[in-house]
């Protein structure tokens, strides 16, 4: 954002431009570039930095020793003013001084996160939603009785929707990723010689916290420095027999595209877990949509071993990870923020049970059909299966194919889909860059011409959790409507 602010300041030289930031955001490498630019150009940019020594995964003073926000910005040439962020009178005077000083100025405001809020003051928990009990205690101590009543009287619906063809039970792939990696590390004599795990301050969201707790010898809390962290993982995995493991949100994949290219050109071995893919349960809305995962598949086709994997449920992830763990090259595992139910076969057994074996590059026939096929993957598969089961009851014999390896053509299953009357690709990736933008080309290139449709993310977010899927038209009812439009 700072570079963007610099551009605003360039366009409005007669104005003071204010940017609000934090010690966490200042860890990003592009802020260093922006700082140097602002100083060199004498831009009238004023930074209000909340320096609370807390990020999602811990305290920078502990995991990133040597990093100091004020010293860093001073080193770039900014005028820096440190003070108590909770001393309002002093803060007002410091802001006034910054506004009347020429050029870029950084106000470093030292304060605890969530001051005086019980249970979260000065803790990483302050990054998450405030537990209702803590909020009530805080508001009661300040006489905010109406707000307390509102919180106490609010009820939350606890009924969870169920989907035909899937279990009521759910599992979280993003959390299980770390558990399964721990099991694989348990089998190694000396994992420090073979594996490094680099977190980007989102360990709990990607399941990496399990690795920190069980295998701290291979674990690095890398801070909010995705570009560096991915490249560190790649450098460690620059020789056969070694690999780096990296994790962050899918939305931030776009930040490391260049690093992915360099890792590929250097034939590095990296297993990257990008959680929060798609839009499901995405409370942070559009800015956190993980909808351009296919950007990772950006290498030349010649000899490329890059593989993109998106398991349909936690059972498939458990079958998938041990198979691909030691594969060479770049491997990407995608998962969703939301929990997903377990896919069932027509007899009601779990499709990815104990007898299942994952085969990279192979698509899977979930349901046979004569009217046409839906092709899907990840968290959209169970929604598609619900739509398929309803359509079959209505006499429309639609089939369903799971494509867990996203970027490899399975010619055998492509022939099954291509020979049918229609193909509908359903995903929560962007309609501009997802599987649907490729699958039609694969069909045509192989001589197949079924009627073709594609559902994906195409709208700005509307907020909420499960509401995001309905808003994008990716819910079972919308899938059924798309199918009937292709008949």
C-alpha positions as CSV (number, residue, x, y, z in Angstrom):
1,X,0.0,0.0,0.0
2,X,2.8,2.5,0.8
3,X,3.9,2.6,-2.8
4,X,0.4,3.4,-3.8
5,X,0.3,6.2,-1.2
6,X,3.5,7.5,-2.7
7,X,1.7,7.8,-6.0
8,X,-1.1,9.7,-4.4
9,X,1.5,12.1,-2.9
10,X,3.1,12.6,-6.3
11,X,-0.2,13.6,-7.8
12,X,-1.1,15.9,-4.8
13,X,2.1,17.7,-4.0
14,X,0.3,20.5,-2.2
15,X,-1.4,18.1,0.3
16,X,-0.3,15.9,3.2
17,X,-1.1,12.2,2.7
18,X,-1.5,10.0,5.7
19,X,-1.0,6.3,5.8
20,X,-2.0,4.1,8.7
21,X,0.2,1.0,9.2
22,X,1.7,-1.4,11.8
23,X,5.0,-3.0,12.8
24,X,3.7,-6.1,11.1
25,X,3.0,-4.5,7.7
26,X,6.4,-2.9,7.9
27,X,8.0,-6.4,7.7
28,X,7.0,-6.6,4.0
29,X,9.9,-6.0,1.6
30,X,8.0,-3.7,-0.7
31,X,7.7,-1.2,2.2
32,X,11.5,-0.8,2.1
33,X,11.3,0.1,-1.6
34,X,8.5,2.6,-0.8
35,X,10.4,4.2,2.1
36,X,13.5,4.8,-0.1
37,X,11.3,6.3,-2.8
38,X,9.4,8.6,-0.5
39,X,12.7,9.9,1.0
40,X,14.4,10.4,-2.4
41,X,11.3,12.2,-3.8
42,X,10.7,14.3,-0.6
43,X,7.1,13.2,-0.6
44,X,4.8,14.7,2.0
45,X,3.7,11.3,3.4
46,X,3.0,10.9,7.1
47,X,3.0,7.4,8.5
48,X,1.1,6.5,11.7
49,X,2.5,3.2,12.7
50,X,0.8,1.1,15.4
51,X,3.9,-0.6,17.0
52,X,2.3,-3.2,19.3
53,X,4.9,-6.1,18.9
54,X,2.0,-8.5,18.1
55,X,1.3,-10.3,14.8
56,X,-1.0,-13.3,14.2
57,X,1.7,-15.9,15.1
58,X,3.4,-14.2,18.0
59,X,5.7,-11.3,18.9
60,X,8.2,-10.0,16.4
61,X,10.6,-9.2,19.2
62,X,10.8,-13.0,19.8
63,X,10.6,-14.5,16.3
64,X,12.3,-11.8,14.3
65,X,15.1,-10.7,16.5
66,X,16.9,-7.7,15.2
67,X,13.9,-6.1,13.5
68,X,13.0,-2.7,14.9
69,X,10.5,-0.6,13.0
70,X,11.9,2.8,14.1
71,X,15.5,1.8,13.3
72,X,14.5,0.3,10.0
73,X,12.7,3.5,8.8
74,X,15.5,5.7,10.2
75,X,17.9,3.7,8.1
76,X,15.9,4.5,5.0
77,X,16.2,8.2,5.7
78,X,12.8,9.0,7.2
79,X,12.3,11.4,10.1
80,X,11.1,9.1,12.9
81,X,9.2,10.1,16.0
82,X,8.5,7.5,18.7
83,X,6.0,7.9,21.5
84,X,3.2,6.4,23.6
85,X,0.2,5.6,21.4
86,X,-2.2,5.7,24.3
87,X,-1.1,9.2,25.5
88,X,-3.7,11.1,23.5
89,X,-2.4,14.6,24.3
90,X,1.2,13.7,23.4
91,X,0.0,11.9,20.3
92,X,-1.9,15.0,19.1
93,X,1.1,17.2,19.5
94,X,3.3,14.7,17.7
95,X,0.9,14.4,14.8
96,X,0.8,18.2,14.6
97,X,4.5,18.4,14.5
98,X,4.7,15.7,11.7
99,X,2.1,17.6,9.7
100,X,4.1,20.8,9.8
101,X,7.4,19.2,8.9
102,X,8.3,18.8,5.3
103,X,8.9,15.4,3.7
104,X,8.1,11.9,4.9
105,X,7.7,11.4,8.6
106,X,7.0,8.2,10.5
107,X,5.2,8.4,13.9
108,X,5.9,5.1,15.7
109,X,3.2,4.7,18.4
110,X,4.1,2.2,21.0
111,X,1.1,0.5,22.6
112,X,-0.4,-2.8,23.5
113,X,-2.9,-4.5,21.2
114,X,-6.5,-4.2,22.5
115,X,-5.5,-2.2,25.6
116,X,-7.6,-3.1,28.7
117,X,-9.6,-5.8,26.9
118,X,-9.5,-8.8,29.2
119,X,-8.1,-12.0,27.8
120,X,-6.6,-10.5,24.7
121,X,-4.6,-7.4,25.7
122,X,-1.1,-7.6,24.2
123,X,-1.8,-11.0,22.7
124,X,-2.0,-12.4,19.2
125,X,-5.7,-13.3,20.1
126,X,-6.4,-9.6,19.5
127,X,-6.2,-10.3,15.7
128,X,-9.2,-12.6,15.9
129,X,-12.8,-11.9,16.8
130,X,-13.3,-10.9,20.4
131,X,-14.9,-13.7,22.5
132,X,-18.3,-12.6,23.6
133,X,-17.5,-13.2,27.3
134,X,-14.5,-10.9,27.1
135,X,-16.4,-8.3,25.2
136,X,-19.2,-8.3,27.8
137,X,-16.8,-7.9,30.7
138,X,-15.1,-5.0,28.9
139,X,-18.3,-3.2,28.1
140,X,-19.8,-3.8,31.6
141,X,-16.7,-2.2,33.2
142,X,-17.4,0.9,31.1
143,X,-21.2,1.1,31.7
144,X,-22.1,0.2,28.1
145,X,-25.3,-1.6,29.3
146,X,-27.2,-1.4,26.0
147,X,-24.3,-3.0,24.1
148,X,-24.1,-5.7,26.8
149,X,-27.8,-6.5,26.4
150,X,-27.4,-6.6,22.6
151,X,-24.6,-9.2,22.9
152,X,-26.5,-11.3,25.5
153,X,-29.7,-11.4,23.5
154,X,-28.2,-12.2,20.1
155,X,-28.7,-15.8,19.1
156,X,-26.7,-17.6,16.4
157,X,-28.3,-20.3,14.3
158,X,-26.4,-23.6,15.0
159,X,-28.0,-25.7,12.3
160,X,-25.5,-26.8,9.6
161,X,-26.8,-27.6,6.2
162,X,-26.2,-31.1,5.0
163,X,-25.5,-32.2,1.4
164,X,-26.6,-35.3,-0.5
165,X,-23.8,-37.6,-1.2
166,X,-21.6,-36.4,1.6
167,X,-21.4,-37.0,5.4
168,X,-22.7,-34.6,8.0
169,X,-19.3,-34.9,9.6
170,X,-16.7,-32.5,8.3
171,X,-12.9,-32.1,8.4
172,X,-10.5,-29.2,7.9
173,X,-7.9,-29.8,5.2
174,X,-6.0,-26.7,6.1
175,X,-5.5,-27.9,9.7
176,X,-4.9,-31.5,8.8
177,X,-2.1,-30.5,6.4
178,X,0.2,-29.8,9.4
179,X,-0.8,-33.0,11.2
180,X,0.0,-35.2,8.3
181,X,3.3,-33.5,7.7
182,X,4.2,-34.2,11.3
183,X,3.4,-37.9,10.8
184,X,5.8,-37.9,7.8
185,X,8.5,-36.2,9.7
186,X,8.1,-38.7,12.5
187,X,9.4,-41.4,10.1
188,X,12.7,-39.6,9.3
189,X,15.9,-40.2,11.2
190,X,17.1,-36.6,11.0
191,X,14.5,-34.4,9.4
192,X,16.7,-31.3,9.8
193,X,18.9,-32.5,6.9
194,X,15.9,-33.0,4.6
195,X,13.2,-30.5,5.5
196,X,12.7,-26.9,6.4
197,X,9.2,-25.5,7.2
198,X,8.9,-21.7,6.8
199,X,5.8,-20.0,8.1
200,X,4.6,-16.5,7.1
201,X,2.8,-15.5,10.3
202,X,-0.3,-17.7,9.5
203,X,0.7,-20.9,11.1
204,X,-2.7,-21.6,12.8
205,X,-4.5,-20.9,9.5
206,X,-2.4,-23.3,7.5
207,X,-1.9,-26.1,10.1
208,X,1.8,-25.3,10.4
209,X,1.5,-24.7,14.2
210,X,1.3,-28.5,14.6
211,X,4.8,-28.7,13.1
212,X,6.1,-26.0,15.3
213,X,4.8,-27.8,18.4
214,X,5.9,-31.3,17.3
215,X,9.0,-30.7,15.2
216,X,10.5,-27.3,16.2
217,X,13.9,-28.4,14.9
218,X,12.7,-27.9,11.3
219,X,10.4,-24.9,11.9
220,X,11.0,-21.2,11.2
221,X,8.7,-18.4,12.1
222,X,9.4,-16.3,9.1
223,X,7.2,-13.3,9.8
224,X,5.2,-11.4,7.3
225,X,7.7,-11.8,4.5
226,X,6.1,-14.1,1.9
227,X,8.5,-13.4,-0.9
228,X,11.6,-14.1,1.2
229,X,10.0,-17.1,2.9
230,X,9.1,-18.9,-0.3
231,X,12.6,-18.3,-1.7
232,X,14.2,-19.6,1.5
233,X,12.1,-22.8,1.2
234,X,13.2,-23.1,-2.4
235,X,16.9,-22.5,-1.6
236,X,16.8,-25.2,1.0
237,X,15.3,-27.5,-1.5
238,X,17.8,-26.7,-4.2
239,X,19.4,-30.1,-4.1
240,X,17.9,-33.6,-4.5
241,X,16.8,-35.2,-1.2
242,X,15.9,-31.8,0.4
243,X,12.7,-29.8,0.3
244,X,11.3,-26.6,1.7
245,X,7.7,-26.4,3.0
246,X,5.9,-23.1,2.8
247,X,2.5,-21.9,3.9
248,X,0.3,-18.9,3.6
249,X,-3.2,-17.8,2.2
250,X,-4.1,-18.4,-1.4
251,X,-4.7,-14.7,-1.8
252,X,-1.0,-14.1,-1.2
253,X,0.1,-16.5,-3.9
254,X,0.0,-13.5,-6.3
255,X,2.8,-11.9,-4.2
256,X,5.2,-14.8,-4.9
257,X,4.7,-15.5,-8.6
258,X,8.2,-14.2,-9.5
259,X,9.8,-16.3,-6.7
260,X,7.9,-19.3,-8.0
261,X,9.4,-18.8,-11.4
262,X,12.9,-18.5,-10.0
263,X,12.4,-21.6,-7.9
264,X,11.3,-23.5,-11.0
265,X,14.2,-22.3,-13.1
266,X,16.5,-23.4,-10.4
267,X,14.8,-26.8,-10.2
268,X,14.0,-26.4,-6.5
269,X,11.9,-28.8,-4.5
270,X,9.1,-26.9,-2.7
271,X,5.9,-28.2,-1.1
272,X,3.6,-25.1,-0.7
273,X,0.4,-25.1,1.2
274,X,-2.0,-22.2,0.2
275,X,-5.0,-22.3,2.5
276,X,-8.1,-20.1,2.2
277,X,-8.5,-20.9,-1.5
278,X,-11.7,-19.7,-3.2
279,X,-14.3,-17.6,-1.4
280,X,-16.1,-20.0,1.0
281,X,-16.3,-18.6,4.6
282,X,-14.2,-15.6,3.5
283,X,-15.1,-13.1,6.2
284,X,-12.3,-10.8,5.1
285,X,-14.1,-10.4,1.7
286,X,-12.7,-9.6,-1.7
287,X,-9.2,-8.7,-0.7
288,X,-8.7,-12.2,0.7
289,X,-10.3,-14.2,-2.1
290,X,-7.9,-16.9,-3.2
291,X,-9.1,-17.0,-6.7
292,X,-6.0,-17.0,-8.9
293,X,-4.3,-20.2,-7.8
294,X,-3.5,-21.2,-11.4
295,X,-1.0,-18.3,-11.5
296,X,1.3,-20.9,-9.8
297,X,1.3,-22.9,-13.0
298,X,3.3,-20.3,-14.9
299,X,6.3,-22.3,-16.3
300,X,7.0,-23.6,-19.8
301,X,5.5,-26.9,-20.7
302,X,8.8,-28.4,-21.6
303,X,9.7,-30.9,-18.9
304,X,7.6,-29.0,-16.3
305,X,7.0,-30.9,-13.1
306,X,4.9,-28.2,-11.4
307,X,1.7,-29.8,-9.9
308,X,-1.4,-28.1,-8.5
309,X,-3.4,-30.3,-6.1
310,X,-6.8,-29.5,-4.5
311,X,-8.2,-32.4,-2.3
312,X,-12.0,-32.8,-2.1
313,X,-12.0,-33.7,1.6
314,X,-9.6,-34.4,4.5
315,X,-9.5,-38.1,3.6
316,X,-8.2,-37.4,0.1
317,X,-5.6,-35.0,1.6
318,X,-4.4,-37.8,3.9
319,X,-4.0,-40.1,0.9
320,X,-2.5,-37.4,-1.3
321,X,0.3,-36.0,0.9
322,X,2.4,-39.1,1.4
323,X,2.3,-39.9,-2.3
324,X,3.5,-36.5,-3.5
325,X,5.8,-35.6,-0.5
326,X,9.0,-36.7,-2.1
327,X,8.2,-35.8,-5.7
328,X,10.7,-33.4,-7.3
329,X,9.8,-29.9,-8.3
330,X,7.2,-27.5,-7.2
331,X,4.0,-28.9,-5.6
332,X,1.1,-26.8,-4.5
333,X,-1.6,-28.0,-2.1
334,X,-4.7,-25.8,-1.9
335,X,-7.3,-25.9,0.9
336,X,-10.3,-23.8,2.0
337,X,-10.9,-21.8,5.1
338,X,-14.2,-23.8,5.6
339,X,-14.5,-27.3,6.7
340,X,-15.7,-29.8,4.1
341,X,-17.8,-32.9,4.5
342,X,-16.5,-36.3,3.4
343,X,-17.5,-37.5,-0.1
344,X,-19.5,-40.7,-0.3
345,X,-19.9,-43.3,-3.1
346,X,-23.3,-44.4,-4.4
347,X,-23.6,-46.9,-1.6
348,X,-23.0,-44.4,1.2
349,X,-19.4,-45.4,2.0
350,X,-16.7,-42.7,2.2
351,X,-15.2,-42.4,-1.3
352,X,-11.7,-41.7,0.0
353,X,-11.7,-44.3,2.6
354,X,-9.0,-46.8,3.6
355,X,-9.0,-48.6,0.2
356,X,-8.4,-45.4,-1.8
357,X,-5.0,-44.7,-3.3
358,X,-4.2,-41.3,-4.8
359,X,-2.7,-41.2,-8.2
360,X,-1.3,-37.9,-9.3
361,X,-2.6,-36.6,-12.6
362,X,-5.7,-38.9,-12.6
363,X,-9.2,-37.6,-12.6
364,X,-11.8,-39.5,-10.6
365,X,-15.3,-40.6,-11.6
366,X,-17.5,-39.8,-8.6
367,X,-20.8,-40.5,-10.4
368,X,-21.5,-41.9,-13.8
369,X,-24.0,-40.1,-16.1
370,X,-25.4,-40.2,-19.6
371,X,-26.8,-36.7,-19.9
372,X,-23.5,-34.9,-19.4
373,X,-20.7,-34.3,-16.8
374,X,-19.9,-31.8,-14.2
375,X,-16.1,-31.4,-13.6
376,X,-15.1,-30.0,-10.2
377,X,-12.7,-30.2,-7.3
378,X,-12.0,-29.0,-3.8
379,X,-14.8,-27.5,-1.7
380,X,-17.1,-27.3,-4.8
381,X,-17.2,-31.1,-5.3
382,X,-19.6,-31.8,-2.5
383,X,-21.9,-29.0,-3.6
384,X,-21.8,-30.4,-7.2
385,X,-22.6,-33.9,-5.8
386,X,-25.6,-32.6,-4.0
387,X,-26.8,-31.0,-7.3
388,X,-26.1,-34.3,-9.2
389,X,-28.1,-36.4,-6.7
390,X,-31.1,-34.0,-7.0
391,X,-30.9,-34.0,-10.8
392,X,-30.8,-37.8,-10.9
393,X,-33.9,-38.0,-8.7
394,X,-35.6,-35.7,-11.2
395,X,-34.6,-38.1,-14.0
396,X,-31.6,-36.2,-15.4
397,X,-28.7,-38.6,-15.4
398,X,-25.8,-36.2,-14.8
399,X,-22.3,-37.5,-13.9
400,X,-19.6,-36.0,-11.8
401,X,-15.8,-36.0,-12.2
402,X,-13.3,-34.9,-9.5
403,X,-10.1,-33.3,-10.8
404,X,-7.7,-33.2,-7.8
405,X,-4.7,-32.6,-10.0
406,X,-5.7,-29.2,-11.5
407,X,-3.1,-28.6,-14.2
408,X,-2.6,-32.0,-15.8
409,X,-4.8,-33.4,-18.6
410,X,-6.1,-36.9,-17.9
411,X,-6.8,-38.0,-21.4
412,X,-8.8,-41.0,-20.4
413,X,-11.3,-39.0,-18.3
414,X,-11.3,-36.1,-20.7
415,X,-12.6,-38.6,-23.3
416,X,-15.4,-39.7,-20.9
417,X,-16.5,-36.1,-20.4
418,X,-15.9,-35.0,-24.0
419,X,-18.0,-37.8,-25.4
420,X,-21.0,-36.7,-23.3
421,X,-23.6,-34.2,-24.4
422,X,-22.3,-31.4,-22.1
423,X,-19.5,-30.5,-19.8
424,X,-19.9,-28.0,-16.9
425,X,-16.8,-26.9,-15.0
426,X,-17.7,-25.7,-11.4
427,X,-15.1,-24.1,-9.2
428,X,-14.7,-21.1,-6.8
429,X,-11.6,-19.9,-8.7
430,X,-11.8,-16.8,-10.9
431,X,-13.8,-17.4,-14.1
432,X,-10.9,-15.6,-15.9
433,X,-8.0,-17.7,-14.6
434,X,-9.4,-21.0,-13.2
435,X,-9.8,-24.5,-14.5
436,X,-12.8,-23.5,-16.6
437,X,-10.6,-21.2,-18.7
438,X,-8.4,-24.2,-19.6
439,X,-10.7,-27.2,-19.8
440,X,-12.7,-26.1,-22.8
441,X,-9.4,-25.7,-24.7
442,X,-8.3,-29.2,-23.7
443,X,-11.6,-30.5,-25.0
444,X,-11.3,-28.8,-28.4
445,X,-7.6,-29.7,-28.8
446,X,-8.6,-33.3,-28.4
447,X,-11.4,-33.2,-30.9
448,X,-14.4,-33.0,-28.4
449,X,-17.2,-30.6,-28.9
450,X,-19.8,-31.0,-26.1
451,X,-21.9,-28.1,-25.0
452,X,-19.8,-26.3,-22.5
453,X,-20.4,-24.2,-19.4
454,X,-18.4,-22.7,-16.5
455,X,-19.3,-21.5,-13.1
456,X,-16.7,-19.7,-10.9
457,X,-16.1,-16.5,-9.0
458,X,-16.9,-13.4,-11.0
459,X,-18.3,-10.8,-8.5
460,X,-17.0,-8.6,-5.8
461,X,-17.5,-10.1,-2.4
462,X,-20.7,-9.4,-0.4
463,X,-19.3,-10.1,3.1
464,X,-20.4,-12.9,5.4
465,X,-19.2,-16.5,5.5
466,X,-21.2,-19.1,3.6
467,X,-23.1,-16.3,1.9
468,X,-20.1,-15.8,-0.4
469,X,-20.8,-19.1,-2.3
470,X,-24.4,-18.3,-2.9
471,X,-23.5,-14.7,-4.0
472,X,-21.2,-16.1,-6.7
473,X,-23.8,-18.5,-8.0
474,X,-21.8,-21.6,-6.9
475,X,-24.5,-23.1,-4.6
476,X,-26.2,-26.4,-5.5
477,X,-29.4,-24.7,-6.8
478,X,-27.3,-22.5,-9.2
479,X,-25.4,-25.5,-10.3
480,X,-28.6,-27.3,-11.2
481,X,-29.9,-24.3,-13.0
482,X,-26.7,-24.2,-15.1
483,X,-27.0,-27.9,-15.9
484,X,-30.6,-27.5,-17.2
485,X,-29.5,-24.6,-19.3
486,X,-27.1,-26.9,-21.1
487,X,-29.6,-29.7,-21.8
